[in-house]
């Protein structure tokens, strides 16, 4: 059992050291949602008025409504960033060294997933602290209850990134992932505006957003920050995490890679 702990600890430390050495990564992860918070929220305040009424019938300012969605975008971009690092590691050879260790491959991939989720959550709480300084405050209990919601959502999006990294063979293809995965998932969700408001304008987009797993991750975080629970969002996020993790582990199965090589030969 001790060898599993040493391996897990080593993967966590490696990811943390990489994160600390890439200071631009932290800055970009925080600046992006802050721009949305300052610029986008200001525009919507003018368009929607001082307060909006979410489906759970609570009057809140748009600033407060958008914070969970912007926490979600940090998790989303970091999850996809992890897929980029996996592709880079595979090209450089360090990923092969990791996966050829005597530890079970599913354990290694899950440890990698947990390491990426830990880094994502650190970035989110830094964002929460800056938002608090700007006057957008939640309760202390809300911040504490948000932790499991953030962890589950980070694992779901990290599993998505892990699956994509098993399919992406070159770094040049990552731009396509950003255009066809990240932005549709973000904009077709409840991160920036409530779904009932979207339904008023377009029924098709509303249903697409309803089936977007990122929507349920954001709602899970939003309810937790408001000291409430959304069991439907929790179940959907959990099931999606399990399915994506299983597909990602299957994608890194060495037997599958060998079958591909034999087929080409």
HELIX and SHEET records of a PDB file:
HELIX    1   1 UNK A    2  UNK A   21  1                                  20    
HELIX    2   2 UNK A   23  UNK A   35  1                                  13    
HELIX    3   3 UNK A   36  UNK A   40  3                                   5    
HELIX    4   4 UNK A   41  UNK A   48  1                                   8    
HELIX    5   5 UNK A   62  UNK A   92  1                                  31    
HELIX    6   6 UNK A   94  UNK A   99  1                                   6    
HELIX    7   7 UNK A  105  UNK A  133  1                                  29    
HELIX    8   8 UNK A  140  UNK A  167  1                                  28    
HELIX    9   9 UNK A  171  UNK A  173  5                                   3    
HELIX   10  10 UNK A  174  UNK A  177  1                                   4    
HELIX   11  11 UNK A  178  UNK A  182  3                                   5    
HELIX   12  12 UNK A  183  UNK A  187  1                                   5    
HELIX   13  13 UNK A  195  UNK A  201  1                                   7    
HELIX   14  14 UNK A  203  UNK A  210  1                                   8    
HELIX   15  15 UNK A  213  UNK A  225  1                                  13    
HELIX   16  16 UNK A  231  UNK A  251  1                                  21    
HELIX   17  17 UNK A  254  UNK A  264  1                                  11    
SHEET    1   A 2 UNK A  51  UNK A  53  0                                        
SHEET    2   A 2 UNK A  59  UNK A  61 -1                                        
END                                                                             
